[in-house]
C-alpha cells in the first residue's frame, strides 16, 4: 500500500513539475519544416538520455510512444510520460529493446513517432546503440533525431549529466534528418550508418548549444 502511494505521489508530482516548468520556457525550433511531413507519417525519434525531460514536454500529445526500461525507475518514467500523451512500451534497452522491436515497428508503421534514448539507461553517454538503426531498417521509416538545449539549466552529477532547464529560460529544439536506413545490406553498412547518425546527433548538440546562448 505504501509503495503504491509513493509511486502515485511521485508520478503526479513529477508530471506537475514538468508541466509547470515547460510552460515557463521560451521555445525556439530549428529544422522542423524539413521533417514535418515525415513526423506525421511515423518515424524513429532518437534523443540523448540527459534530455528526456525537455523532449517529454516538447513532444507532448503528438502521437508518440517511447521505449522505457523495465527497471523500477522505468515504471515511474512510464507513468509520468503517459500524462503527456506518450504511449510507454516496456522493454530491455540494455539489449537494444529486441523483445519490444516488433511492437515498436508496428506502431511506427501506424504513423506513431517512436522515441528512443540510444545511450540509455546506463550509457555510455552519447553512444548510439544499434537499436535505433534496427528500428529504422525494420520499419522502413526515417530516423529523425531531436536535440534540445537550454540556456540556463541545472546539470546533475549523474552518468549522463542529466539536464534540468531553469524556469523562464530559452530552450532550442533542433531536428535532424530525415535519415533512411532501409537500404542497408551488410553488417559493415549497418555499423557505418550507426556511426554516421551518432556523429550527426553530436553535431546537433553543438548546434543546439550555440543557438541557446
Protein Blocks (a to p, Z undefined) as FASTA:
>chain_A
ZZmmmmmmmmmmmmmmmmmmmmmpccddehklmmmmmmmnopaddddfklmmmmmmmmgo
ihpaddddfbfklmmmmmmmmmnopacddddfknoommmmmmmmmmmmnopacdddfkbc
nbpehiacfklmmmmmmnopacdddddddfbdcdddbfkopacddehiacddddehjddf
klpcbfklmmmmmmmmmmmmmmmmmmmmmmmZZ
